[in-house]
Amino acid sequence: MIIPVRCFTCGSLIGDKWDEFVRRLKDKDKPNKVLDDLGVKRYCCRRMLISHVDVIDEYLRYAEHAANRKLKS
């Protein structure tokens, strides 16, 4: 879904680092170097960024399809 604003474990801010993290990964930078440059040191925060799966676009397509089906009924 949407990246959380804070780490679930320690409460540190991570949401503001998401856009830069994704941009640099698309530029073929290594994730560990990007996280070090962004100042993400704790392993709990690092896992929040590395393991996040952005599925909001797929969910929105499903919701739109379900709404269209409901209107046709």
C-alpha positions as CSV (number, residue, x, y, z in Angstrom):
1,M,0.0,0.0,0.0
2,I,1.3,3.4,0.9
3,I,4.7,3.7,2.7
4,P,4.2,4.3,6.4
5,V,5.2,7.7,7.7
6,R,7.1,6.2,10.7
7,C,8.9,2.9,11.4
8,F,6.6,0.4,13.1
9,T,9.3,-0.6,15.6
10,C,11.2,2.5,16.6
11,G,9.0,5.3,15.4
12,S,11.6,7.0,13.4
13,L,10.5,9.1,10.3
14,I,10.9,7.1,7.1
15,G,8.1,8.3,4.8
16,D,10.0,11.3,3.7
17,K,12.8,9.1,2.4
18,W,10.7,6.9,0.2
19,D,10.7,9.0,-3.0
20,E,14.4,9.5,-3.0
21,F,15.0,5.8,-2.2
22,V,12.9,4.7,-5.2
23,R,14.4,7.3,-7.6
24,R,17.9,6.2,-6.7
25,L,17.1,2.5,-7.1
26,K,15.8,3.2,-10.5
27,D,19.1,4.9,-11.3
28,K,20.8,1.5,-10.5
29,D,22.3,2.4,-7.1
30,K,22.7,-0.3,-4.5
31,P,20.1,-0.3,-1.8
32,N,22.6,-0.4,1.1
33,K,24.5,2.6,-0.3
34,V,21.2,4.6,-0.8
35,L,20.1,3.8,2.7
36,D,23.4,4.9,4.2
37,D,23.3,8.1,2.2
38,L,19.8,8.9,3.4
39,G,20.9,8.3,7.0
40,V,18.8,5.2,7.7
41,K,21.0,3.3,10.1
42,R,18.7,1.1,12.1
43,Y,17.9,-2.3,10.7
44,C,14.2,-1.9,11.6
45,C,13.9,1.2,9.4
46,R,16.0,-0.3,6.6
47,R,13.6,-3.3,6.4
48,M,10.6,-1.0,6.3
49,L,12.0,0.6,3.1
50,I,13.5,-2.5,1.5
51,S,10.6,-4.8,2.1
52,H,7.8,-2.4,1.1
53,V,5.7,-3.5,-1.8
54,D,3.8,-0.7,-3.6
55,V,0.5,-2.2,-4.6
56,I,-1.7,0.8,-4.3
57,D,-2.0,1.1,-8.2
58,E,-3.2,-2.4,-8.5
59,Y,-5.7,-2.0,-5.7
60,L,-7.1,1.2,-7.3
61,R,-7.7,-0.7,-10.6
62,Y,-9.6,-3.4,-8.6
63,A,-11.7,-0.8,-6.8
64,E,-12.5,1.0,-10.1
65,H,-13.5,-2.3,-11.7
66,A,-15.7,-3.2,-8.7
67,A,-17.4,0.2,-8.8
68,N,-18.1,-0.1,-12.6
69,R,-19.6,-3.6,-12.0
70,K,-21.8,-2.2,-9.3
71,L,-23.1,0.6,-11.6
72,K,-23.9,-1.9,-14.4
73,S,-26.0,-4.0,-12.1
